Amino acid sequence: MKYVADLHIHSKFSRATSREMVLDTLAYWAKIKGIQLLATSDFTHPEWLFLLKQKLESTGNGFFRLKNIIPSDNEYLKSLPPSPEDISFILSAEISFIYSKKGKVRKIHILLLAPDFESVDKINQKLSGLGNLRSDGRPILGMDAKVFVKIIADLCPNCVVIPSHIWTPWFSLFGANSGFDSIEECFEEMTPFIFALETGLSSDPPMNWSLSCLDKYTLVSNSDAHSPSKIGREANVFDTEFSYDGLIEAIKSKNPDKFLHTIEFFPEEGKYHYDGHRKCGILFSPRESAQHNNICPECGKKLTIGVLHRVEELSDREQGNFPPLKIPYKNLIPLNEIIAQAINKTAECKSVRDIYFRFIHEFENEHKILTEVALTELMRLTPERIGLSLERMRKGDVKIVPGHDGIFGKIFLFENETFKEEAQSQLKFF
């Protein structure tokens, strides 16, 4: 079975997350986006876990479905009601680890997938004695990530541990400010339990392929969404048995016949791709940062070192020299951003949303529009410039001012004065 899976999102109980991140609303947006398998998120949080157990039922394959879906009163959503059969959920959580190791403070985020509530209960019972799980949907534990992996391996060997957004500067495995220089340095003897890594919004597979030490790991991509409309902005496309075991086997095997491709941002659009200092309006490439000794020329403080810089720092391959076994990928732009570019409006305004849902009604879901619908069909709907925008995205004919220091990059499908003003010397061509 071919399906799209987003394995990392957050619930309304996570910090800085929309109150709309609830199962019923997520089911609507999963149908709109074209997602068949979605993470539940945050199963470590007691209140959210109670709701998960109350609203979900097992499908007998390691996934879950809603027992029923509460009708939406949203003017856009209510005309696109999903059925419980449209969307399955996989039990997931993300945990933040802050601890000291080898004289340095480490801050690591880890994604955890589980096959059943029995495993979740065992994990939560153990972790509740080690930290406050109620404080946040993504709890903070002051324990070594290696120790956590050992706990999971002992309690639930069928669970899956995936280091999250591995290049993000502040909270990740390879983060410039709080990470490690190798996987083994972080997980030590528990490294063999890790078989997949999440690339994050600011990197894509070719960037990761520049490190030969990552060749044995499968790269996955997920949205890490904090609001319903953001799910699926990065995701994974499989053609395998629709079950927990089938999913995990497809990831482990790195078989491109089963794991078809990942859906990626253009990494420059990620908010930590380049180096910079947003308070001072400084945006640098890694080379420019080196010329300034990684110091902001405006305030004299250290620059926030971005993902590209960190990848180049650890890479041992020439660009374009790829590993023999790799999963393909597609760089996509969210449909509302494409529409906004085409009609010169903001991505969240009503006129963009009206057009967005007209396209969804016409062509079924966003993933299909971005990747499958023929351009001749897309051109039938006005404004035709949207079809032209989709054509340019599929060709990679985009221009981007890279994101930096927590600010998302700005992507341009049509060159205009705004682009010329913002790009300056930071322009990136594809």
C-alpha positions as CSV (number, residue, x, y, z in Angstrom):
1,M,0.0,0.0,0.0
2,K,1.3,3.4,-0.9
3,Y,0.9,6.0,1.8
4,V,2.2,9.3,3.2
5,A,3.4,9.3,6.8
6,D,4.2,12.3,9.1
7,L,5.8,10.8,12.2
8,H,6.6,13.9,14.3
9,I,4.1,16.5,15.4
10,H,3.0,18.0,18.7
11,S,-0.3,18.2,20.6
12,K,-2.0,21.2,22.2
13,F,-0.1,20.3,25.5
14,S,3.3,21.2,24.0
15,R,4.8,24.6,24.5
16,A,4.1,27.2,21.8
17,T,1.6,25.0,20.1
18,S,-1.9,25.8,18.7
19,R,-4.9,24.8,20.7
20,E,-6.3,23.3,17.5
21,M,-3.7,20.4,17.7
22,V,-6.4,17.9,18.7
23,L,-7.2,14.6,17.1
24,D,-10.4,15.5,15.4
25,T,-9.0,18.7,13.8
26,L,-5.8,16.8,12.8
27,A,-8.0,14.1,11.1
28,Y,-9.5,16.9,8.9
29,W,-6.1,18.3,8.0
30,A,-4.6,14.9,7.3
31,K,-7.3,14.3,4.7
32,I,-6.7,17.8,3.2
33,K,-2.9,17.3,3.1
34,G,-3.1,13.7,1.8
35,I,-1.6,12.0,4.8
36,Q,-2.7,8.5,5.7
37,L,-0.5,7.9,8.8
38,L,0.0,10.7,11.4
39,A,1.9,10.7,14.7
40,T,-0.2,11.1,17.8
41,S,2.6,13.0,19.5
42,D,3.2,13.7,23.2
43,F,2.1,10.3,24.6
44,T,4.3,11.0,27.7
45,H,1.8,13.8,28.8
46,P,-0.8,12.3,31.2
47,E,-3.8,14.4,30.0
48,W,-3.0,13.8,26.3
49,L,-2.5,10.1,26.9
50,F,-5.9,9.9,28.6
51,L,-7.5,11.5,25.5
52,L,-5.6,9.2,23.2
53,K,-6.9,6.1,25.0
54,Q,-10.4,7.5,25.1
55,K,-10.6,8.5,21.4
56,L,-8.5,5.9,19.6
57,E,-9.0,2.2,18.9
58,S,-6.4,-0.3,17.7
59,T,-6.7,-1.4,14.1
60,G,-4.7,-4.6,15.0
61,N,-1.6,-3.7,13.0
62,G,0.2,-1.4,15.5
63,F,-1.7,1.7,14.3
64,F,-4.9,3.4,15.6
65,R,-8.0,5.1,14.3
66,L,-10.5,7.5,15.8
67,K,-13.6,5.8,17.1
68,N,-15.6,8.8,15.7
69,I,-14.8,12.3,14.4
70,I,-16.5,15.3,15.8
71,P,-17.9,17.5,13.0
72,S,-16.0,20.7,12.5
73,D,-17.7,24.1,12.5
74,N,-14.9,25.7,10.6
75,E,-16.3,27.2,7.4
76,Y,-13.5,25.6,5.3
77,L,-13.1,22.2,7.0
78,K,-16.8,21.2,7.4
79,S,-17.2,20.6,3.7
80,L,-14.4,18.1,3.7
81,P,-15.4,15.6,6.5
82,P,-13.0,12.7,6.9
83,S,-14.0,9.2,8.0
84,P,-12.1,7.2,10.6
85,E,-10.8,5.0,7.8
86,D,-9.1,7.9,6.1
87,I,-6.4,8.5,8.7
88,S,-4.5,6.2,11.0
89,F,-2.3,7.2,13.9
90,I,1.0,5.9,15.3
91,L,1.9,6.4,19.0
92,S,4.7,8.9,19.3
93,A,6.4,11.4,21.6
94,E,9.4,13.7,21.5
95,I,11.5,14.2,24.6
96,S,14.1,16.9,25.4
97,F,17.3,15.9,27.2
98,I,19.5,18.5,28.9
99,Y,22.5,17.2,30.7
100,S,26.2,17.6,31.1
101,K,28.7,15.3,29.4
102,K,32.5,15.6,29.0
103,G,32.4,19.1,30.4
104,K,29.8,20.5,28.1
105,V,26.0,21.0,28.4
106,R,24.2,18.9,25.9
107,K,20.6,19.5,24.6
108,I,19.2,16.7,22.5
109,H,15.6,16.1,21.2
110,I,14.6,12.5,20.5
111,L,11.5,11.1,18.7
112,L,10.0,7.9,20.1
113,L,7.6,5.6,18.3
114,A,5.6,2.8,20.1
115,P,3.4,-0.1,18.8
116,D,0.8,-0.2,21.6
117,F,-0.4,1.5,24.8
118,E,1.1,-1.2,27.0
119,S,4.5,-0.2,25.9
120,V,3.6,3.5,26.4
121,D,2.4,2.8,29.9
122,K,5.7,1.0,30.8
123,I,7.8,3.8,29.4
124,N,5.7,6.5,31.2
125,Q,5.9,4.7,34.5
126,K,9.7,4.6,34.3
127,L,10.1,8.1,33.1
128,S,7.7,9.6,35.6
129,G,10.2,8.8,38.3
130,L,12.9,10.6,36.5
131,G,11.2,13.9,35.6
132,N,7.9,15.9,35.4
133,L,6.0,14.5,32.4
134,R,3.0,16.8,33.1
135,S,5.0,20.0,32.7
136,D,5.0,19.9,28.9
137,G,3.9,17.7,26.0
138,R,7.6,17.5,25.2
139,P,9.0,17.0,28.6
140,I,12.6,17.9,29.7
141,L,14.6,15.2,31.4
142,G,18.0,15.7,32.9
143,M,19.4,12.4,31.9
144,D,22.0,11.2,29.4
145,A,20.4,10.3,26.0
146,K,22.4,7.1,26.1
147,V,20.7,6.1,29.4
148,F,17.3,6.8,27.9
149,V,18.0,4.6,24.9
150,K,19.1,1.8,27.2
151,I,15.8,2.2,29.1
152,I,13.8,1.9,25.9
153,A,15.8,-1.1,24.7
154,D,15.1,-2.9,27.9
155,L,11.5,-2.0,28.3
156,C,10.3,-2.1,24.7
157,P,12.7,-3.4,22.1
158,N,10.0,-2.9,19.4
159,C,10.0,0.9,20.1
160,V,11.9,3.1,17.7
161,V,14.3,5.9,18.8
162,I,15.0,8.6,16.2
163,P,17.2,11.6,17.0
164,S,15.1,14.6,16.0
165,H,16.1,17.4,13.5
166,I,19.7,16.4,14.0
167,W,21.3,19.7,12.8
168,T,19.3,22.3,14.6
169,P,21.7,24.6,16.5
170,W,20.1,24.5,19.9
171,F,18.5,21.1,20.6
172,S,19.9,18.3,18.4
173,L,22.4,15.5,18.0
174,F,24.8,17.5,15.9
175,G,23.7,21.0,17.0
176,A,26.5,23.6,16.9
177,N,25.7,24.9,20.4
178,S,24.9,21.8,22.3
179,G,25.4,18.7,20.3
180,F,28.1,16.1,19.5
181,D,30.5,15.5,16.6
182,S,29.5,11.9,16.1
183,I,26.6,9.6,16.9
184,E,28.9,7.2,18.9
185,E,30.0,10.1,21.1
186,C,26.4,10.6,22.1
187,F,25.0,7.1,22.4
188,E,28.2,5.1,23.0
189,E,27.3,1.3,23.4
190,M,23.7,2.0,22.6
191,T,24.4,3.4,19.1
192,P,23.4,0.1,17.4
193,F,19.8,0.6,18.6
194,I,19.6,3.7,16.4
195,F,18.9,3.1,12.7
196,A,17.2,6.3,11.5
197,L,17.8,10.0,11.8
198,E,15.5,13.0,11.2
199,T,17.0,15.6,8.9
200,G,14.9,18.6,10.0
201,L,13.6,21.5,8.0
202,S,17.0,23.2,7.5
203,S,18.7,20.3,5.8
204,D,17.9,17.8,3.1
205,P,19.3,14.4,2.1
206,P,22.2,15.6,-0.1
207,M,23.5,17.7,2.8
208,N,23.5,14.6,5.0
209,W,25.0,12.5,2.3
210,S,28.2,14.5,2.6
211,L,29.0,12.6,5.8
212,S,30.0,9.0,5.1
213,C,29.4,8.1,8.8
214,L,25.7,8.6,8.2
215,D,25.5,6.1,5.3
216,K,24.2,3.2,7.5
217,Y,21.3,5.3,8.8
218,T,18.0,5.9,7.1
219,L,17.0,9.6,6.8
220,V,13.4,10.4,7.6
221,S,11.6,13.8,7.3
222,N,8.7,15.0,9.3
223,S,6.8,18.3,9.8
224,D,7.4,18.8,13.6
225,A,4.1,20.7,13.2
226,H,2.8,23.0,16.0
227,S,-0.4,23.9,14.1
228,P,-2.7,21.7,12.0
229,S,-2.1,23.4,8.7
230,K,1.6,22.7,9.0
231,I,1.4,18.9,9.1
232,G,2.9,17.2,6.1
233,R,5.2,20.1,5.1
234,E,7.9,17.4,5.4
235,A,6.9,13.7,5.4
236,N,7.7,10.2,4.1
237,V,6.2,8.2,1.3
238,F,6.0,4.4,1.6
239,D,4.8,1.5,-0.5
240,T,4.7,-1.3,1.9
241,E,2.5,-3.3,4.3
242,F,0.3,-0.8,6.2
243,S,1.3,-1.8,9.7
244,Y,3.8,-0.8,12.4
245,D,6.0,-3.7,11.5
246,G,5.8,-3.0,7.8
247,L,6.7,0.7,8.4
248,I,9.7,-0.1,10.6
249,E,11.0,-2.8,8.3
250,A,10.7,-0.3,5.3
251,I,12.7,2.3,7.3
252,K,15.3,-0.2,8.5
253,S,15.9,-1.8,5.1
254,K,16.4,1.5,3.2
255,N,14.7,-0.3,0.3
256,P,13.7,2.4,-2.2
257,D,11.0,0.0,-3.5
258,K,9.3,0.2,-0.1
259,F,10.5,3.6,1.1
260,L,9.8,5.6,-2.0
261,H,11.0,9.1,-1.0
262,T,10.9,11.8,1.5
263,I,9.1,15.2,1.2
264,E,11.5,18.0,2.0
265,F,11.5,21.8,2.3
266,F,14.0,23.5,0.2
267,P,16.4,23.5,3.1
268,E,17.2,27.2,2.6
269,E,13.7,27.9,3.7
270,G,14.4,26.4,7.1
271,K,14.9,28.9,9.9
272,Y,18.5,27.7,10.8
273,H,20.0,27.1,7.4
274,Y,22.5,30.0,7.2
275,D,24.4,31.7,10.0
276,G,23.3,35.0,11.4
277,H,22.2,37.3,14.2
278,R,18.6,38.4,13.7
279,K,18.7,41.2,16.3
280,C,21.4,42.9,14.2
281,G,20.0,41.9,10.8
282,I,23.1,39.8,10.0
283,L,22.8,36.9,7.5
284,F,26.0,35.1,6.5
285,S,27.1,32.1,4.5
286,P,29.5,29.8,6.3
287,R,32.4,31.4,4.4
288,E,31.3,34.9,5.4
289,S,31.1,33.8,9.0
290,A,34.6,32.4,8.9
291,Q,35.8,35.8,7.5
292,H,34.4,37.4,10.7
293,N,35.6,34.6,13.0
294,N,31.9,33.7,13.7
295,I,31.4,37.0,15.4
296,C,28.6,39.4,14.6
297,P,30.2,42.6,13.2
298,E,27.4,44.7,14.6
299,C,27.3,43.8,18.3
300,G,30.5,41.7,18.7
301,K,28.6,38.6,20.0
302,K,28.8,35.1,18.7
303,L,26.7,34.4,15.6
304,T,24.1,31.6,15.6
305,I,25.9,29.0,13.5
306,G,23.4,27.4,11.1
307,V,22.9,23.9,9.7
308,L,24.9,24.4,6.5
309,H,27.9,25.6,8.4
310,R,27.7,22.6,10.8
311,V,27.3,20.1,7.9
312,E,30.3,21.5,6.1
313,E,32.3,21.4,9.4
314,L,31.7,17.6,9.8
315,S,31.5,16.5,6.2
316,D,34.1,14.2,4.6
317,R,32.7,13.9,1.0
318,E,32.8,16.2,-1.9
319,Q,29.5,17.7,-2.9
320,G,27.7,15.4,-5.3
321,N,29.5,12.3,-4.2
322,F,26.6,10.3,-2.9
323,P,26.4,7.0,-1.1
324,P,25.3,3.9,-3.1
325,L,22.2,3.2,-1.1
326,K,19.9,6.1,-0.5
327,I,16.2,7.1,-0.4
328,P,15.1,9.6,-3.0
329,Y,13.6,12.9,-2.1
330,K,11.4,15.7,-3.4
331,N,11.8,19.4,-2.5
332,L,8.3,20.9,-2.2
333,I,6.8,24.2,-1.2
334,P,3.5,24.3,0.8
335,L,0.5,25.0,-1.5
336,N,-0.7,28.1,0.5
337,E,2.8,29.6,0.0
338,I,2.7,28.9,-3.7
339,I,-0.7,30.5,-4.0
340,A,0.4,33.5,-2.0
341,Q,3.4,34.0,-4.3
342,A,1.2,33.7,-7.4
343,I,-1.3,36.4,-6.2
344,N,1.1,38.5,-4.2
345,K,-0.7,38.0,-0.9
346,T,0.3,36.7,2.5
347,A,0.1,32.9,2.9
348,E,-2.5,33.0,5.7
349,C,-4.9,35.6,4.3
350,K,-8.5,34.8,3.4
351,S,-8.1,35.2,-0.3
352,V,-5.3,32.6,-0.3
353,R,-7.3,30.2,1.8
354,D,-10.3,30.6,-0.5
355,I,-8.2,29.5,-3.5
356,Y,-6.4,26.8,-1.5
357,F,-9.7,25.1,-0.6
358,R,-11.0,25.5,-4.1
359,F,-8.0,23.5,-5.4
360,I,-8.4,20.9,-2.6
361,H,-12.1,20.4,-3.6
362,E,-11.0,20.1,-7.3
363,F,-8.0,17.8,-6.9
364,E,-8.6,15.9,-3.6
365,N,-5.5,16.8,-1.5
366,E,-2.4,18.9,-1.3
367,H,0.2,16.2,-1.8
368,K,-1.6,15.1,-5.0
369,I,-1.6,18.7,-6.2
370,L,2.1,19.3,-5.5
371,T,3.4,16.0,-7.0
372,E,0.9,14.2,-9.2
373,V,-1.8,16.4,-10.9
374,A,-0.9,17.2,-14.5
375,L,0.0,20.8,-15.1
376,T,-2.5,21.1,-17.9
377,E,-5.2,20.2,-15.3
378,L,-3.8,22.7,-12.8
379,M,-3.8,25.4,-15.5
380,R,-7.6,25.0,-15.9
381,L,-8.2,26.8,-12.6
382,T,-7.7,30.5,-12.3
383,P,-5.5,32.3,-11.7
384,E,-3.3,30.4,-14.1
385,R,-0.2,31.8,-12.5
386,I,-0.7,29.2,-9.7
387,G,-0.2,26.5,-12.3
388,L,3.0,28.2,-13.5
389,S,4.2,28.5,-9.9
390,L,3.7,24.7,-9.4
391,E,5.6,24.0,-12.6
392,R,8.5,26.1,-11.4
393,M,8.5,24.4,-8.0
394,R,8.6,20.9,-9.6
395,K,11.6,22.0,-11.7
396,G,13.3,23.5,-8.7
397,D,13.3,26.9,-10.5
398,V,13.1,28.9,-7.2
399,K,15.1,31.7,-5.6
400,I,15.6,31.8,-1.8
401,V,16.8,34.2,0.8
402,P,18.1,31.6,3.4
403,G,16.6,31.3,6.9
404,H,18.8,32.1,9.9
405,D,18.8,32.4,13.6
406,G,15.2,31.4,14.0
407,I,13.8,33.2,11.0
408,F,12.4,31.2,8.2
409,G,13.9,31.7,4.7
410,K,11.9,33.6,2.1
411,I,11.3,31.7,-1.1
412,F,10.5,33.4,-4.5
413,L,8.9,31.8,-7.5
414,F,8.8,35.2,-9.4
415,E,11.5,37.7,-9.3
416,N,10.3,41.1,-8.2
417,E,11.5,44.3,-6.4
418,T,10.9,42.8,-3.0
419,F,13.0,39.8,-3.9
420,K,15.8,42.1,-5.2
421,E,15.8,44.2,-2.1
422,E,15.8,41.2,0.3
423,A,18.2,39.0,-1.5
424,Q,21.2,41.3,-1.9
425,S,24.3,39.1,-1.8
426,Q,22.5,36.2,-0.1
427,L,20.7,35.0,-3.2
428,K,20.7,31.3,-3.7
429,F,19.9,29.9,-7.2
430,F,18.7,26.4,-8.1
